[in-house]
Amino acid sequence: MPMAFFSKGELDVVLMGRPEDVYAVGATYQGNAETDSIAAHRSLYLSLFGADMAAGSGRRTQMRMVVGEYGSDQEKHTALYESFLREVESIPRTFQINPKY
């Protein structure tokens, strides 16, 4: 499941994307935010597509960020992700465009 989360107590920020379109999930590491400016970012990343595209083809995807009181509960995160997948499964991921040279 291409998803990541950040938790502060009971409050979680959950970021998710379509598995067909996310080729990597990244997050900053945990560290002392007072002495390490990178650790202070609390960043979450979804890297998308990761493939060459042919002229005239377009790509679209869906991502979702949910903020709620989930207490780092993996089952609740999984339920959010499964709901997201059901909602986006019928949305086309490709489309044609007329490139102008």
N, C-alpha and C positions, 0 to 999 in steps of 0.2 A: 504494500500500500504506500504510494508516494504521499506521505504526510509527515509533518513535523509539528511539535508543539513546544510552547514555553509556558511554564507554570509559576505562579506566585501565590502560594497558599492554595486556596480552593479555586482561584481564577486561572483558567487556561486560555491561551490563544492557540487555536489549531488551524494549520494551513494545509490544504489538500489540493490535489490535481488529478486529472485523468491519467490512469496508468499507461495508456497508449502514447501519451504526449510528454510525460515527465521522464527524463533520462537520468536525473540526479537530484538528490535532496541534500541541502546543506544547511548548516547552522553554525553560529559562532560557538566557541567552546566556553565552558564555565571557568571562571577565574575571579580574581579579586578585581572588581569593577573600579575600585578606587586607584589602583596602581596599573591596571591594564586596560587601555582604552578600547581594544578590540573586544574583550570580554564584556565590556559595558554595553555593547551594541544590542545584544539579545536578538540578533538577526536570524531570520529564517528565509531560505531560498528554495525555489523550485526552478530547475533548469529545464527549459522546454525544447521540444522537437529534436534537436541533435542530429539532423539529417539535411542533406542538400535538397533544394527544391528546384523543380523544373520551371522554366518560363511558362506562365499561364496558369500555374497551380497555386492555390491559396490554402492556408491552414488556419484553423481556429481551434481554440480549446476553451475549457472552463476551469477555473480555479475557485476555491472558496476559502474564506477565513471566517472562523467562528470564534467568538469570545463568550465564554460562559463559565459557570461554576461547575467544573467537572472533577476537580481534585486529583488530576493526573490519572484518572481512571481509564485504563486501556479499553475496557469494554464499552464505555460511553464514547470514546474517540472512534472506535471501530463502528459503532452504530451511526455516528455522524457521517462517517465516510461512506458506509453502505447506502445511506439515504441520499447522499450527494450523487453516488454512481447511478442510482435508480432515476434521479431527476435529470441527469445529463445524457443518459445512454441513447436517447433518440435524437439528440442534436447532432447534425452532420459535422464532421471534423475537417472536411475538405470542401473547396469550392473552386470554380474556374474564374479566371480574370482575363481580361484582354490587355496584355502588356502594350504600352505605347513606347516605341523606340525613338 
